[in-house]
Amino acid sequence: MADILNRLVTSGCWGKGHQDVDQIVNWMKSYVKQDGPRVKKAIRQLSQERFIGYKNNKRSIYLNKNYRTEINALSL
């Protein structure tokens, strides 16, 4: 989850900026075995904790501005 948050932070996906879920899954292929389901599960968990939000019918995600300090602490 920290890698996903770090990817979004470095891409500047706060609020209006967003990243496609498929791009994140493809990026994580080399880092995580059985990549697709585990990465999507981590994204769902981050959404339930309100660190990220969905756009475009859950095809894209963005970082929640209200949790900026917590996200910065987790992504480092």
Backbone hydrogen bonds, N-H to C=O, Kabsch-Sander energy under -0.5 kcal/mol:
donor,donor_aa,acceptor,acceptor_aa,energy
5,L,1,M,-2.4
6,N,2,A,-2.7
7,R,3,D,-2.3
8,L,4,I,-2.0
9,V,5,L,-2.6
10,T,6,N,-2.6
11,S,7,R,-1.3
12,G,8,L,-0.6
12,G,9,V,-1.0
13,C,8,L,-2.4
14,W,12,G,-1.0
15,G,13,C,-0.6
15,G,63,L,-2.0
16,K,14,W,-0.8
17,G,14,W,-1.2
19,Q,61,I,-2.2
21,V,59,R,-2.6
24,I,20,D,-1.6
25,V,21,V,-2.4
26,N,22,D,-2.4
27,W,23,Q,-2.2
28,M,24,I,-2.0
29,K,25,V,-0.6
29,K,26,N,-0.7
30,S,27,W,-0.6
31,Y,28,M,-1.3
32,V,28,M,-2.3
38,R,34,Q,-1.2
39,V,35,D,-2.6
40,K,36,G,-2.4
41,K,37,P,-2.0
42,A,38,R,-2.0
43,I,39,V,-2.2
44,R,40,K,-2.3
45,Q,41,K,-2.3
46,L,42,A,-2.3
47,S,43,I,-1.9
48,Q,44,R,-2.2
49,E,45,Q,-1.7
50,R,47,S,-1.2
51,F,46,L,-2.2
52,I,46,L,-1.0
53,G,62,Y,-2.5
55,K,60,S,-2.7
59,R,55,K,-1.2
59,R,56,N,-0.8
60,S,55,K,-2.0
61,I,19,Q,-2.6
62,Y,53,G,-2.0
63,L,13,C,-3.4
64,N,51,F,-2.7
65,K,63,L,-0.5
67,Y,64,N,-1.2
68,R,65,K,-1.3
71,I,67,Y,-2.6
72,N,68,R,-2.4
73,A,69,T,-1.7
74,L,70,E,-2.0
75,S,71,I,-2.5
76,L,72,N,-0.9
